Amino acid sequence: MNITICYFARFREKLGVQQENYTLPKNSTCKEIKSMLSNRGGSWQEVFSCTQGVLVAVNQEMATLDSVVTDGDEVAFFPPVTGG
C-alpha cells in the first residue's frame, strides 16, 4: 500500500524533506512507520528514536502510534507545539 508521509516544523528542518511517498505492508501502524524511519539512521534516528516528543496525524486528524494506516493515507509527524 502507498501512503504520503509529511514532516513538519523542526522535523522538516532537521531531515531536509517536507514529504515523501512510502510503500508499506498492509495493516501497518504509525508506530511501525516511526520505527522504519528511525532505522534510516543519522538525523532520522535522532528524530524518531525518542519515545516522547513525536506527534502523529493521519489524514489531518490526531492519531496514536497504534493507529493503523490504509492505502492512500497521509501520515504527518511533528513535534509537540508549545505556546506562551
C-alpha positions as CSV (number, residue, x, y, z in Angstrom):
1,M,0.0,0.0,0.0
2,N,1.1,3.5,-0.7
3,I,1.0,6.5,1.7
4,T,2.3,10.0,1.9
5,I,4.4,11.0,4.9
6,C,4.7,14.7,5.8
7,Y,7.2,16.2,8.2
8,F,6.6,19.5,10.0
9,A,8.4,22.2,11.9
10,R,11.8,21.2,13.3
11,F,11.5,17.7,11.9
12,R,11.3,19.0,8.4
13,E,14.2,21.3,9.0
14,K,16.4,18.5,10.6
15,L,15.5,15.9,7.9
16,G,15.6,18.3,5.0
17,V,12.4,16.9,3.4
18,Q,8.8,18.1,3.6
19,Q,7.1,14.9,2.3
20,E,7.6,11.6,0.6
21,N,5.7,8.7,-0.8
22,Y,6.2,5.5,1.0
23,T,5.2,1.9,0.3
24,L,4.2,-0.2,3.4
25,P,2.9,-3.7,4.1
26,K,-0.9,-3.8,4.7
27,N,-2.2,-3.0,8.2
28,S,1.0,-1.1,9.2
29,T,0.7,1.1,12.3
30,C,2.1,4.6,12.8
31,K,4.5,3.0,15.4
32,E,5.9,0.7,12.7
33,I,6.3,3.6,10.3
34,K,8.1,5.6,13.0
35,S,10.4,2.6,13.6
36,M,11.2,2.2,9.9
37,L,12.1,5.9,9.6
38,S,14.3,5.7,12.7
39,N,16.1,2.7,11.2
40,R,17.4,5.0,8.4
41,G,20.0,6.2,10.9
42,G,21.6,9.6,11.4
43,S,19.2,12.5,11.7
44,W,16.3,10.1,11.1
45,Q,17.2,8.1,14.2
46,E,17.7,11.3,16.2
47,V,14.2,12.4,15.4
48,F,12.3,9.2,15.5
49,S,14.0,7.0,18.1
50,C,12.7,9.1,21.1
51,T,9.7,7.7,22.9
52,Q,8.3,11.2,23.6
53,G,8.2,14.3,21.5
54,V,6.7,12.9,18.3
55,L,3.1,13.6,17.5
56,V,1.3,11.9,14.6
57,A,-1.8,12.7,12.5
58,V,-3.5,10.6,9.9
59,N,-5.4,12.4,7.2
60,Q,-5.1,15.6,9.2
61,E,-6.6,14.2,12.4
62,M,-4.6,13.5,15.5
63,A,-3.8,9.8,15.8
64,T,-1.8,7.5,18.1
65,L,1.2,5.4,17.3
66,D,-1.2,2.4,17.4
67,S,-3.3,3.8,14.6
68,V,-3.4,1.6,11.5
69,V,-3.0,3.3,8.2
70,T,-4.6,2.4,4.9
71,D,-3.8,2.8,1.3
72,G,-3.7,6.4,0.2
73,D,-3.5,7.9,3.8
74,E,-1.4,10.9,4.6
75,V,0.6,10.5,7.8
76,A,2.2,13.5,9.4
77,F,4.9,13.6,12.0
78,F,5.6,16.8,14.0
79,P,7.0,17.8,17.4
80,P,4.8,19.0,20.3
81,V,3.9,22.6,20.0
82,T,4.4,24.9,23.0
83,G,2.8,28.3,23.3
84,G,3.2,31.2,25.6
